[in-house]
Amino acid sequence: MQAIFAYHTAKEADYNICKKKAQDQFLPDLDSMEVQDKEALSIDRARTAEVFDTLHKEGIEKIDSETKQEIIDEAKHYLREWENNLPENKVHFKKRMISDLLHISDDYIKLLSLILDLEELIEMQKRRKGIEHNNFAKNIIIKSLKESEDFQAERARKKTSWDTDLIKAWLKEYIRPLEFFEEYDNMANPKYEDDLDFCLKLYKSVIFKHDNVNGYFESLDIGWEENKVILKSMVLKTLKSVDSEGSEPLLMELSKNWDDDLNFLKELYDMTIDDEEELEEMIKSKSKNWDIERVAITDRIILEMAISEMTHFPSIPVKVTINEYIELSKQYSTPKSKQFVNGLLDVLSVDLQNQGKIKKSGRGLLDNK
């Protein structure tokens, strides 16, 4: 949804840029020695914008026959430039969508690595002070991550690293002053439960919660707030997977069937963009009291994605699709979007099934009423 939203945002911005380029062909020529009719040029610029929009929405046949040919030619030229940019933008945001997903996996390994870098820093600081007591070095969960060949291989493959000065600052300012840190540091003989509790509190109370730490992640990744929920779940599950004997940590995956899911994402992205006009007509036909231009862009994208999913993926039950996109509308759109999306998808799903455009098989037949 975010990738399609980004595509549409870029599409609209490029449209306005190209329209302005067409208008700018009628700016006064500052290098000309002849007197410029600024009022006439201003009228031509305004008319060019009108022609540009009319060509796009209604076609050449709707252009007034008295319109200057020069204005029509410039509007046509820059409208064509805009249209030629669309395929490139589509590919660009599709690649970025995939890259952002893979970035979640990279962040997951980096976040798990953080506790190891912290332990090494604490060990070094204690050694300098001649302190032998070190619960962090003996922590069963940390030791398990250190000794895991799979985890270390992932760290090496992703070239995971943390800035030492940053870790020092976080330890000094945000971690060491916390009560649970001091309590764990001073324990005589911490048990497995104490080791796990410390690790969980570190991530829950600091890494995924502290404003300044989260500010750092947001500065690196605009999607941090959305990704944080997924990353937190993955990290905590891995920490909890280590038992009292220091078993091999279970490394999480974004998906159990990554190749299939990635193909699904690509297909849904392409279909929603390629069939935009047809999908808008479907929505418009059932939005009698709504001008399609006034429907929130997020609602339109949610509806278009849902219709594409219902009509092109026979293994996904209609009810599953509708419920998932209602949840999306609750999270990312307006307060009234839930009812709007729910009502429209209910009506459209019935119509599309009656028209034979929704055909389900296998699992897709479940609850498909």
C-alpha positions, 0 to 999 in steps of 0.5 A: 500500500505504501509503495502504491501510495508513493507511486501515486504521489510521484505521479501527481507531482510529475503531472504538475511539473510537466504542466508547469513546463508547458506553461513556462513555454509562454513566459516572457523571453528576457533575452528578446529585444522585442517588446513582450506582451506580458498580458497575452502571455499570461493568458496563454499560460492559463490556457495551456494549463486548461488544455493540458488538463483537458487533453489528459482527462477528456482528449483532443476532441474536447479542445476548443477549435479556436485554441492556438495550435502552439498551445496544443502542441506544447501541452501535448509534448509535456503530457507525453513526457509525463506519460513516458515517465510513468513506467519508470516510476512504477519500476522504481517504487516496486524496487524500493518496496522490495528493498524496504522489505529486505531492509527489515531483515537486515535491521532484525540482525542488527538489532540482535547484534546490539546486545552483543556489542553492549556486552563487549563494551561493558566487559571492556569497561569492567576490565579497565577498572579491574572488576571481575564480576560480570553477569553480562558476559555469563548471560545465557541468552547473550552467550547463545547468540555469540556462539550461534554459527547461523547468527554469526554467519548472518552478521557477516553476510549482512556486514552488520556493525554498530558505531562504538561511540553511539553504543557508549552514549546509549549505555551511559545515558539511557541504559546504565541509569535504569534500575533493572540494569543496576539490579542485574549487574549486582546480582550474585548468581543470576538464574536463566529467568534473570538473564532473559528478563534483563534482555527483554527489558533492555529491548522493551524499555530502551531499544524499542521505547526510548524517544531518543533511540527511536529518533535515531532509527527514524532518521535512518528509516522513514518506515521505522514506526511501521516496521518497529512492531514487526522487528520487536516481535521478531527480536523478542521471539528470538530471545525467548527461543533460547532455553535454560541450557543455552539452546541455539537461538531461533532466527525469525524470517519475514515469511515462511514462503518468502518467494511465494509471498514476494511474487504475490506482492509484485503481482498485486502491485502491478495489477493495482497500478495497471488496472487503475482506470477500470478499478476507479470505474468500479468504485465510482459506480458504487459511490453514488454520493461520492465524487471519486476525486474527493475519496481519500487517496488511501481509501482509493488505494485500499479499495483498488488493492482489495478488488485486485486481490479478490479478482486475481487470487483464487486461493484467498477467500473473499472474507479474508480480503475484505477483513484485511483491507478494513484493518488497513483502513483503520490503521492508515486512513480517516476515522470514517474509512472503515465503514466506507471501505467495508460497505463498498467492498461488500457490495462490489464483492457480490456484484463481481461474483455475480458477474463471474469476475471472482472465481475461487478455488481450494482454500479460497472457497472457505467462508466465501459467501 
